[in-house]
């Protein structure tokens, strides 16, 4: 059920972002785009390296050399280690048998155009952004305390989120772009079955994308 609901939310966000960015509202002083990107994400604190996908809608103010954008990113992973070690009570993390985390950062960004080379159809931007990330986590683990003291299998689902900021650069060559970005995120702490866990999406991403207008 959680996966279906989340899929619907993501679909609505993606379609809304593309529709907003894709409308032809350009004027002599503004240009509007939407873009999709795919790349490598290197997070911290137990969230292992993986793929990051994203979409954004962009308005470029050509007279003032800056851009505004609304964006949504998505990261899914099963090989993670987000339980604290050691646990606050001195114990060990649970014996995890299956898990999945979905990160969904939603953010707005402002960037400044550093240069433009018309003959090469190239532009470069740097900027900052900020927003709120959501996480959706489900886990199955074994612990003691079952029948006759044997292992007990438990499952749980945790949802939450927190604020984050970022710095980025975007190099455009025609409609292709390369975007390195660093995320500065506030940690989200929670617990399941008495075990403490922490989600920290701070990290570095580099993505390759295509920008439409």
C-alpha positions as CSV (number, residue, x, y, z in Angstrom):
1,X,0.0,0.0,0.0
2,X,2.8,2.4,0.9
3,X,4.5,1.8,-2.4
4,X,1.3,2.5,-4.4
5,X,0.6,5.7,-2.5
6,X,4.1,6.9,-2.8
7,X,4.1,6.1,-6.5
8,X,1.0,8.2,-7.0
9,X,2.5,11.1,-5.1
10,X,5.7,10.9,-7.1
11,X,3.8,10.7,-10.4
12,X,1.7,13.8,-9.5
13,X,4.8,15.7,-8.5
14,X,6.6,14.8,-11.7
15,X,3.7,15.6,-14.0
16,X,3.1,18.9,-12.1
17,X,6.7,19.9,-12.4
18,X,6.9,19.0,-16.1
19,X,3.6,20.8,-16.8
20,X,4.7,24.0,-15.0
21,X,8.1,24.1,-16.6
22,X,6.9,23.1,-20.1
23,X,4.3,25.8,-20.6
24,X,5.3,28.3,-23.2
25,X,5.4,31.5,-21.1
26,X,8.6,32.8,-22.5
27,X,9.1,36.6,-23.0
28,X,12.0,38.7,-24.3
29,X,13.4,38.7,-20.7
30,X,12.5,35.2,-19.5
31,X,12.9,31.7,-20.8
32,X,11.2,28.6,-19.3
33,X,12.4,25.0,-19.3
34,X,11.9,21.7,-17.7
35,X,14.6,19.0,-17.3
36,X,15.2,15.4,-16.3
37,X,18.4,14.1,-14.8
38,X,20.1,10.9,-13.7
39,X,23.3,10.5,-11.8
40,X,25.5,9.2,-8.9
41,X,24.7,10.0,-5.3
42,X,27.2,9.6,-2.5
43,X,25.4,10.2,0.8
44,X,26.7,9.9,4.4
45,X,25.9,8.0,7.6
46,X,24.8,4.6,6.3
47,X,23.0,5.6,3.1
48,X,25.1,3.8,0.5
49,X,26.1,5.1,-2.9
50,X,23.4,4.8,-5.6
51,X,21.5,6.4,-8.4
52,X,19.6,9.7,-8.1
53,X,16.9,10.8,-10.5
54,X,15.3,14.2,-10.6
55,X,13.1,16.6,-12.5
56,X,12.8,20.4,-12.3
57,X,11.0,23.4,-13.8
58,X,13.1,26.4,-14.5
59,X,12.5,30.1,-15.2
60,X,15.6,32.0,-16.5
61,X,15.6,35.8,-16.2
62,X,17.9,36.6,-19.0
63,X,18.1,40.4,-18.3
64,X,19.3,39.7,-14.7
65,X,21.4,36.6,-15.4
66,X,19.7,34.3,-12.9
67,X,17.4,31.3,-12.7
68,X,14.7,30.1,-10.4
69,X,13.7,26.4,-10.2
70,X,11.4,24.0,-8.4
71,X,12.7,20.5,-8.2
72,X,12.0,17.0,-7.0
73,X,14.7,14.3,-6.6
74,X,14.3,10.5,-5.9
75,X,16.7,8.0,-4.3
76,X,15.8,4.3,-3.6
77,X,18.0,1.9,-1.8
78,X,17.9,-1.5,-0.1
79,X,21.6,-1.9,1.0
80,X,21.8,0.6,3.8
81,X,22.9,0.6,7.4
82,X,21.0,3.4,9.3
83,X,20.7,1.8,12.8
84,X,23.0,3.3,15.4
85,X,25.9,1.2,16.5
86,X,26.2,0.8,19.4
87,X,22.6,1.4,20.4
88,X,21.9,3.9,23.2
89,X,21.4,1.1,25.8
90,X,24.7,-0.5,24.8
91,X,23.1,-3.2,22.8
92,X,23.7,-4.1,19.1
93,X,21.6,-3.1,16.1
94,X,18.9,-5.6,14.9
95,X,19.6,-8.5,12.6
96,X,18.0,-6.9,9.4
97,X,16.6,-9.5,6.9
98,X,15.0,-7.0,4.5
99,X,14.7,-3.2,4.1
100,X,14.1,-0.4,1.7
101,X,14.4,3.4,2.0
102,X,13.0,6.0,-0.4
103,X,14.2,9.6,-0.2
104,X,12.2,12.4,-1.8
105,X,13.8,15.8,-1.6
106,X,11.6,18.7,-2.7
107,X,13.4,22.0,-3.2
108,X,13.6,25.4,-4.8
109,X,16.8,26.9,-6.2
110,X,18.3,30.2,-7.3
111,X,21.3,30.3,-9.6
112,X,23.5,33.0,-11.2
113,X,24.8,32.8,-14.7
114,X,28.6,33.0,-14.6
115,X,29.3,32.8,-18.3
116,X,27.7,32.3,-21.7
117,X,29.5,31.3,-25.0
118,X,26.9,31.8,-27.8
119,X,29.2,30.3,-30.5
120,X,29.4,27.1,-28.5
121,X,25.8,27.3,-27.2
122,X,27.2,26.9,-23.7
123,X,26.3,28.5,-20.3
124,X,27.4,28.0,-16.7
125,X,25.5,28.6,-13.5
126,X,26.2,28.4,-9.8
127,X,23.6,28.6,-7.1
128,X,22.0,27.6,-3.8
129,X,18.8,25.8,-2.9
130,X,16.8,24.5,0.0
131,X,13.7,22.6,0.9
132,X,12.3,19.6,2.7
133,X,13.1,15.9,2.3
134,X,10.7,13.1,3.0
135,X,11.9,9.5,3.8
136,X,9.8,6.3,3.6
137,X,11.5,3.3,5.3
138,X,10.4,-0.3,5.8
139,X,12.4,-3.0,7.6
140,X,12.1,-6.6,8.6
141,X,14.5,-7.9,11.3
142,X,15.1,-10.7,13.8
143,X,15.4,-10.3,17.5
144,X,15.3,-12.5,20.6
145,X,12.2,-13.0,22.6
146,X,10.2,-15.4,20.4
147,X,8.7,-18.7,21.4
148,X,10.9,-20.5,23.9
149,X,13.4,-17.7,23.6
150,X,14.0,-18.2,19.9
151,X,14.3,-15.4,17.3
152,X,11.3,-13.2,16.7
153,X,10.7,-11.6,13.3
154,X,9.3,-8.1,13.3
155,X,8.4,-5.6,10.6
156,X,7.9,-1.9,10.7
157,X,7.5,1.2,8.5
158,X,8.8,4.6,9.4
159,X,8.1,7.9,7.6
160,X,9.6,11.3,8.3
161,X,11.7,14.2,7.0
162,X,13.6,17.3,7.7
163,X,15.0,20.5,6.2
164,X,18.0,20.6,3.9
165,X,20.0,23.1,1.8
166,X,22.3,22.7,-1.1
167,X,24.9,24.3,-3.4
168,X,25.2,23.5,-7.0
169,X,26.7,24.3,-10.4
170,X,25.1,23.6,-13.8
171,X,27.1,23.5,-17.1
172,X,24.9,23.6,-20.2
173,X,26.1,22.6,-23.6
174,X,23.1,23.0,-26.0
175,X,20.3,21.1,-24.2
176,X,22.7,18.7,-22.3
177,X,23.8,19.6,-18.8
178,X,26.1,18.4,-16.1
179,X,25.2,19.3,-12.5
180,X,27.3,18.6,-9.3
181,X,25.4,19.4,-6.1
182,X,26.1,19.0,-2.4
183,X,23.3,18.5,0.0
184,X,23.4,19.8,3.6
185,X,20.6,18.0,5.5
186,X,19.4,17.9,9.1
187,X,19.3,14.4,10.5
188,X,16.1,12.6,11.2
189,X,16.2,10.3,14.2
190,X,13.6,7.6,15.0
191,X,13.3,4.2,16.5
192,X,11.6,0.8,15.8
193,X,11.2,-1.9,18.4
194,X,13.5,-0.1,20.8
195,X,16.3,0.2,18.2
196,X,17.4,3.7,17.3
197,X,18.0,4.7,13.7
198,X,19.1,7.9,12.0
199,X,18.6,9.2,8.4
200,X,21.1,11.7,7.1
201,X,20.9,12.5,3.4
202,X,23.8,15.0,3.5
203,X,26.1,14.1,0.6
204,X,27.3,14.8,-2.9
205,X,25.6,14.1,-6.3
206,X,26.6,14.5,-9.8
207,X,24.0,14.2,-12.5
208,X,23.7,14.3,-16.3
209,X,20.5,15.6,-17.8
210,X,18.5,17.0,-20.7
211,X,16.8,20.4,-20.6
212,X,13.7,21.1,-22.7
213,X,12.0,24.3,-23.6
